[in-house]
């Protein structure tokens, strides 16, 4: 067994025991909670920020940070209550062991996905030949590469069709433009804030 397999094996074991400890319910609800935080910040972040500015008289930057923190805390509390209730139900049905075992399986799956992502990053790096040579005899790396290749072949819809590449590029350019515009707005707001404080 190669040293790379030992390292990756320990990496997967950490994810397994983490999932085993949390259980599949906590793992899945935690993931949904993270998505919910992102969604609610994107949807209600600005309204919450304006409310904080109107009622607390804070600056735009402070209000933005506080709005994000408040939304994250509220969502975290709600989802912790959901996890608590679901765990009570699972324990009452004597499904605690199954919950933990499935959590461990999900943990290994999560770790494997992370390894696959890291391998994809390595494959587009300037040192991909050296990395390929280093990992060519690794059982875990070869398994992950084979699984990734099979998924790409079995589910070609994951690949972007050539006719859609221009559309994707156009969307990326639009997103870049929006990001740059927001950065410019933030810069102007910061300059106004500094100028206001300087005058005071």
C-alpha positions as YAML, in Angstrom:
chain: A
units: angstrom
residues:
- id: 1
  name: UNK
  ca: [0.00, 0.00, 0.00]
- id: 2
  name: UNK
  ca: [1.31, 3.43, -0.95]
- id: 3
  name: UNK
  ca: [1.76, 6.25, 1.54]
- id: 4
  name: UNK
  ca: [-0.82, 8.23, -0.47]
- id: 5
  name: UNK
  ca: [-3.40, 5.50, 0.25]
- id: 6
  name: UNK
  ca: [-2.62, 5.64, 3.96]
- id: 7
  name: UNK
  ca: [-3.09, 9.43, 3.99]
- id: 8
  name: UNK
  ca: [-6.33, 9.28, 1.99]
- id: 9
  name: UNK
  ca: [-7.53, 6.33, 4.09]
- id: 10
  name: UNK
  ca: [-7.06, 8.36, 7.28]
- id: 11
  name: UNK
  ca: [-8.81, 11.28, 5.56]
- id: 12
  name: UNK
  ca: [-11.83, 9.08, 4.74]
- id: 13
  name: UNK
  ca: [-11.85, 7.57, 8.24]
- id: 14
  name: UNK
  ca: [-12.07, 11.07, 9.73]
- id: 15
  name: UNK
  ca: [-15.12, 11.76, 7.57]
- id: 16
  name: UNK
  ca: [-16.59, 8.36, 8.46]
- id: 17
  name: UNK
  ca: [-16.31, 8.87, 12.22]
- id: 18
  name: UNK
  ca: [-17.53, 12.45, 11.89]
- id: 19
  name: UNK
  ca: [-20.61, 11.21, 10.03]
- id: 20
  name: UNK
  ca: [-21.00, 8.34, 12.51]
- id: 21
  name: UNK
  ca: [-21.00, 10.81, 15.39]
- id: 22
  name: UNK
  ca: [-23.44, 13.22, 13.76]
- id: 23
  name: UNK
  ca: [-25.73, 10.69, 12.11]
- id: 24
  name: UNK
  ca: [-27.31, 11.07, 8.70]
- id: 25
  name: UNK
  ca: [-30.08, 13.32, 10.01]
- id: 26
  name: UNK
  ca: [-27.70, 15.96, 11.38]
- id: 27
  name: UNK
  ca: [-25.52, 15.74, 8.27]
- id: 28
  name: UNK
  ca: [-28.38, 16.20, 5.80]
- id: 29
  name: UNK
  ca: [-30.21, 18.84, 7.86]
- id: 30
  name: UNK
  ca: [-26.90, 20.68, 8.32]
- id: 31
  name: UNK
  ca: [-26.39, 20.76, 4.56]
- id: 32
  name: UNK
  ca: [-29.97, 21.96, 3.99]
- id: 33
  name: UNK
  ca: [-29.44, 24.58, 6.69]
- id: 34
  name: UNK
  ca: [-26.34, 25.90, 4.93]
- id: 35
  name: UNK
  ca: [-28.29, 26.18, 1.66]
- id: 36
  name: UNK
  ca: [-31.12, 27.90, 3.56]
- id: 37
  name: UNK
  ca: [-28.72, 30.46, 5.05]
- id: 38
  name: UNK
  ca: [-27.38, 31.32, 1.58]
- id: 39
  name: UNK
  ca: [-30.92, 31.56, 0.18]
- id: 40
  name: UNK
  ca: [-32.32, 33.76, 2.95]
- id: 41
  name: UNK
  ca: [-29.29, 36.05, 2.94]
- id: 42
  name: UNK
  ca: [-29.68, 36.51, -0.82]
- id: 43
  name: UNK
  ca: [-33.46, 37.03, -0.50]
- id: 44
  name: UNK
  ca: [-33.86, 38.99, 2.74]
- id: 45
  name: UNK
  ca: [-30.35, 40.28, 3.45]
- id: 46
  name: UNK
  ca: [-30.93, 43.70, 1.92]
- id: 47
  name: UNK
  ca: [-34.30, 44.21, 3.67]
- id: 48
  name: UNK
  ca: [-32.78, 43.20, 7.01]
- id: 49
  name: UNK
  ca: [-29.86, 45.57, 6.41]
- id: 50
  name: UNK
  ca: [-32.21, 48.50, 5.72]
- id: 51
  name: UNK
  ca: [-34.21, 47.66, 8.86]
- id: 52
  name: UNK
  ca: [-31.03, 47.71, 10.96]
- id: 53
  name: UNK
  ca: [-29.93, 51.04, 9.45]
- id: 54
  name: UNK
  ca: [-33.35, 52.63, 10.08]
- id: 55
  name: UNK
  ca: [-33.72, 51.37, 13.65]
- id: 56
  name: UNK
  ca: [-30.15, 51.19, 14.93]
- id: 57
  name: UNK
  ca: [-28.55, 53.99, 12.92]
- id: 58
  name: UNK
  ca: [-25.51, 51.93, 11.93]
- id: 59
  name: UNK
  ca: [-23.38, 52.38, 8.82]
- id: 60
  name: UNK
  ca: [-24.04, 50.39, 5.65]
- id: 61
  name: UNK
  ca: [-21.08, 48.04, 6.21]
- id: 62
  name: UNK
  ca: [-21.94, 47.28, 9.85]
- id: 63
  name: UNK
  ca: [-25.61, 46.79, 8.96]
- id: 64
  name: UNK
  ca: [-24.68, 44.37, 6.16]
- id: 65
  name: UNK
  ca: [-22.51, 42.26, 8.47]
- id: 66
  name: UNK
  ca: [-25.12, 42.29, 11.24]
- id: 67
  name: UNK
  ca: [-27.92, 41.32, 8.85]
- id: 68
  name: UNK
  ca: [-25.95, 38.31, 7.61]
- id: 69
  name: UNK
  ca: [-25.08, 37.24, 11.16]
- id: 70
  name: UNK
  ca: [-28.67, 37.62, 12.39]
- id: 71
  name: UNK
  ca: [-30.09, 35.60, 9.49]
- id: 72
  name: UNK
  ca: [-27.47, 32.86, 10.02]
- id: 73
  name: UNK
  ca: [-28.23, 32.69, 13.77]
- id: 74
  name: UNK
  ca: [-32.00, 32.48, 13.24]
- id: 75
  name: UNK
  ca: [-31.65, 29.72, 10.62]
- id: 76
  name: UNK
  ca: [-29.15, 27.84, 12.83]
- id: 77
  name: UNK
  ca: [-31.56, 27.92, 15.81]
- id: 78
  name: UNK
  ca: [-34.49, 26.70, 13.69]
- id: 79
  name: UNK
  ca: [-32.51, 23.84, 12.17]
- id: 80
  name: UNK
  ca: [-31.06, 22.82, 15.55]
- id: 81
  name: UNK
  ca: [-34.62, 22.47, 16.82]
- id: 82
  name: UNK
  ca: [-35.49, 20.39, 13.74]
- id: 83
  name: UNK
  ca: [-32.49, 18.11, 14.36]
- id: 84
  name: UNK
  ca: [-33.44, 17.78, 18.05]
- id: 85
  name: UNK
  ca: [-37.02, 16.75, 17.21]
- id: 86
  name: UNK
  ca: [-35.93, 14.31, 14.48]
- id: 87
  name: UNK
  ca: [-33.38, 12.70, 16.81]
- id: 88
  name: UNK
  ca: [-36.10, 12.25, 19.43]
- id: 89
  name: UNK
  ca: [-38.29, 10.51, 16.85]
- id: 90
  name: UNK
  ca: [-35.41, 8.30, 15.66]
- id: 91
  name: UNK
  ca: [-34.52, 7.33, 19.23]
- id: 92
  name: UNK
  ca: [-38.16, 6.54, 20.00]
- id: 93
  name: UNK
  ca: [-38.26, 4.22, 16.98]
- id: 94
  name: UNK
  ca: [-34.94, 2.59, 17.99]
- id: 95
  name: UNK
  ca: [-33.31, 3.69, 14.73]
- id: 96
  name: UNK
  ca: [-30.34, 5.42, 16.35]
- id: 97
  name: UNK
  ca: [-27.78, 2.87, 15.13]
- id: 98
  name: UNK
  ca: [-29.08, 2.99, 11.55]
- id: 99
  name: UNK
  ca: [-29.00, 6.79, 11.68]
- id: 100
  name: UNK
  ca: [-25.35, 6.74, 12.77]
- id: 101
  name: UNK
  ca: [-24.27, 4.06, 10.27]
- id: 102
  name: UNK
  ca: [-25.90, 5.92, 7.38]
- id: 103
  name: UNK
  ca: [-24.20, 9.08, 8.67]
- id: 104
  name: UNK
  ca: [-20.86, 7.27, 8.45]
- id: 105
  name: UNK
  ca: [-21.60, 6.15, 4.89]
- id: 106
  name: UNK
  ca: [-22.56, 9.71, 3.95]
- id: 107
  name: UNK
  ca: [-19.32, 10.90, 5.57]
- id: 108
  name: UNK
  ca: [-17.24, 8.55, 3.39]
- id: 109
  name: UNK
  ca: [-19.19, 9.71, 0.32]
- id: 110
  name: UNK
  ca: [-18.52, 13.35, 1.21]
- id: 111
  name: UNK
  ca: [-14.81, 12.63, 1.67]
- id: 112
  name: UNK
  ca: [-14.69, 10.79, -1.66]
- id: 113
  name: UNK
  ca: [-16.32, 13.74, -3.43]
- id: 114
  name: UNK
  ca: [-13.72, 16.08, -1.93]
- id: 115
  name: UNK
  ca: [-10.92, 13.78, -3.15]
- id: 116
  name: UNK
  ca: [-12.49, 13.75, -6.64]
- id: 117
  name: UNK
  ca: [-12.63, 17.55, -6.68]
- id: 118
  name: UNK
  ca: [-8.99, 17.78, -5.55]
- id: 119
  name: UNK
  ca: [-7.97, 15.34, -8.31]
- id: 120
  name: UNK
  ca: [-9.78, 17.43, -10.92]
- id: 121
  name: UNK
  ca: [-7.95, 20.52, -9.67]
- id: 122
  name: UNK
  ca: [-4.64, 18.63, -9.83]
- id: 123
  name: UNK
  ca: [-5.41, 17.52, -13.41]
- id: 124
  name: UNK
  ca: [-5.59, 21.13, -14.59]
- id: 125
  name: UNK
  ca: [-2.54, 22.27, -12.64]
- id: 126
  name: UNK
  ca: [0.89, 22.76, -14.27]
- id: 127
  name: UNK
  ca: [2.17, 19.74, -12.30]
- id: 128
  name: UNK
  ca: [-0.51, 17.26, -13.38]
- id: 129
  name: UNK
  ca: [2.05, 14.89, -14.99]
- id: 130
  name: UNK
  ca: [4.06, 14.65, -11.78]
- id: 131
  name: UNK
  ca: [0.89, 14.17, -9.72]
- id: 132
  name: UNK
  ca: [-0.38, 11.46, -12.10]
- id: 133
  name: UNK
  ca: [2.95, 9.64, -11.81]
- id: 134
  name: UNK
  ca: [2.90, 9.95, -8.01]
- id: 135
  name: UNK
  ca: [-0.65, 8.58, -7.70]
- id: 136
  name: UNK
  ca: [-0.61, 6.01, -10.52]
- id: 137
  name: UNK
  ca: [-0.37, 3.03, -8.10]
- id: 138
  name: UNK
  ca: [-2.78, 4.41, -5.51]
- id: 139
  name: UNK
  ca: [-5.82, 2.16, -5.04]
- id: 140
  name: UNK
  ca: [-8.03, 4.94, -3.69]
- id: 141
  name: UNK
  ca: [-7.05, 7.48, -6.35]
- id: 142
  name: UNK
  ca: [-7.60, 4.97, -9.16]
- id: 143
  name: UNK
  ca: [-10.99, 4.01, -7.71]
- id: 144
  name: UNK
  ca: [-12.09, 7.65, -7.46]
- id: 145
  name: UNK
  ca: [-10.85, 8.40, -10.99]
- id: 146
  name: UNK
  ca: [-12.68, 5.34, -12.38]
- id: 147
  name: UNK
  ca: [-15.90, 6.30, -10.59]
- id: 148
  name: UNK
  ca: [-15.66, 9.91, -11.85]
- id: 149
  name: UNK
  ca: [-15.09, 8.72, -15.43]
- id: 150
  name: UNK
  ca: [-18.07, 6.33, -15.23]
- id: 151
  name: UNK
  ca: [-20.36, 9.09, -13.95]
- id: 152
  name: UNK
  ca: [-19.30, 11.38, -16.80]
- id: 153
  name: UNK
  ca: [-20.01, 8.61, -19.36]
- id: 154
  name: UNK
  ca: [-23.32, 7.48, -17.84]
- id: 155
  name: UNK
  ca: [-24.61, 11.01, -17.31]
- id: 156
  name: UNK
  ca: [-23.50, 13.09, -20.29]
- id: 157
  name: UNK
  ca: [-25.98, 15.79, -19.30]
- id: 158
  name: UNK
  ca: [-23.37, 16.90, -16.76]
- id: 159
  name: UNK
  ca: [-21.26, 18.05, -19.70]
- id: 160
  name: UNK
  ca: [-22.01, 21.43, -21.26]
- id: 161
  name: UNK
  ca: [-23.15, 21.02, -24.91]
- id: 162
  name: UNK
  ca: [-21.12, 22.96, -27.45]
- id: 163
  name: UNK
  ca: [-24.16, 24.97, -28.52]
- id: 164
  name: UNK
  ca: [-24.62, 26.15, -24.91]
- id: 165
  name: UNK
  ca: [-21.00, 27.20, -24.35]
- id: 166
  name: UNK
  ca: [-21.62, 30.67, -25.79]
- id: 167
  name: UNK
  ca: [-24.64, 31.06, -23.55]
- id: 168
  name: UNK
  ca: [-22.62, 29.95, -20.51]
- id: 169
  name: UNK
  ca: [-19.82, 32.39, -21.40]
- id: 170
  name: UNK
  ca: [-22.38, 35.17, -21.78]
- id: 171
  name: UNK
  ca: [-23.83, 34.38, -18.35]
- id: 172
  name: UNK
  ca: [-20.35, 34.31, -16.80]
- id: 173
  name: UNK
  ca: [-19.56, 37.70, -18.35]
- id: 174
  name: UNK
  ca: [-22.82, 39.08, -16.97]
- id: 175
  name: UNK
  ca: [-22.03, 37.75, -13.49]
- id: 176
  name: UNK
  ca: [-18.55, 39.29, -13.68]
- id: 177
  name: UNK
  ca: [-20.11, 42.60, -14.67]
- id: 178
  name: UNK
  ca: [-22.58, 42.45, -11.78]
- id: 179
  name: UNK
  ca: [-19.80, 41.59, -9.31]
- id: 180
  name: UNK
  ca: [-17.62, 44.46, -10.54]
- id: 181
  name: UNK
  ca: [-20.59, 46.81, -10.30]
- id: 182
  name: UNK
  ca: [-21.27, 45.74, -6.70]
- id: 183
  name: UNK
  ca: [-17.58, 46.14, -5.84]
- id: 184
  name: UNK
  ca: [-17.65, 49.66, -7.28]
- id: 185
  name: UNK
  ca: [-20.75, 50.48, -5.23]
- id: 186
  name: UNK
  ca: [-19.11, 49.12, -2.07]
- id: 187
  name: UNK
  ca: [-15.98, 51.15, -2.80]
- id: 188
  name: UNK
  ca: [-18.03, 54.33, -3.22]
- id: 189
  name: UNK
  ca: [-19.96, 53.61, -0.02]
- id: 190
  name: UNK
  ca: [-16.70, 53.06, 1.84]
- id: 191
  name: UNK
  ca: [-15.27, 56.33, 0.50]
- id: 192
  name: UNK
  ca: [-18.44, 58.19, 1.53]
- id: 193
  name: UNK
  ca: [-18.27, 56.59, 4.98]
- id: 194
  name: UNK
  ca: [-14.60, 57.57, 5.45]
- id: 195
  name: UNK
  ca: [-15.29, 61.09, 4.19]
- id: 196
  name: UNK
  ca: [-18.23, 61.43, 6.58]
- id: 197
  name: UNK
  ca: [-16.15, 60.25, 9.54]
- id: 198
  name: UNK
  ca: [-13.31, 62.59, 8.56]
- id: 199
  name: UNK
  ca: [-15.66, 65.58, 8.53]
- id: 200
  name: UNK
  ca: [-16.87, 64.66, 12.00]
...
